[in-house]
Amino acid sequence: MLNRIILVGRLTADVKLKYTQSGKAVANFTLAVNRPFKNAQGETDADFIMCQAWGKQAENLAQYMGKGSQIGIDGRIQTRSYEGQDGKRVYVTEVVADNVQFLEPKKQGNQQQPQQQAQHKPSYTQQAPPQDDRQLEPLDISDDDLPF
């Protein structure tokens, strides 16, 4: 069995960084990924894909990348469900990023660095914590924090 996905896109908003009850960082973000073809009107459509990163990589993503930043992720698709406020079962499909690559210079404050100031482009790749470690710790997220 194989569950791998590679995406390159732009953040649709600033990364939402939270911490579990045990103190582990989790970042939730949406990545806009252009489709490789044009629609009937000759425009390029995009898919908006919910993603999640964990640990130090989540903290770095929230600190150094913001709305509009281009990133690449390597991860896996995950499906989960929970009971909504109305009592109905809600299903969520998202990409859990095992590896995040910054494809632009990091931001300083709320602004991106100009390209001229980037002498060299360092790699900001971080490895996610082991999969088993992530799944053993529950998230403390209320239904009000969910985007739907």
PyMOL commands that set and color helices and strands:
alter all, ss='L'
color gray80, all
select helices_A, chain A and resi 55-64+115-117+131-136+143-145
alter helices_A, ss='H'
color red, helices_A
select strands_A, chain A and resi 5-11+16-19+25-38+44-54+70-83+89-102+107-108+111-112+126-127
alter strands_A, ss='S'
color yellow, strands_A
deselect
rebuild
show_as cartoon
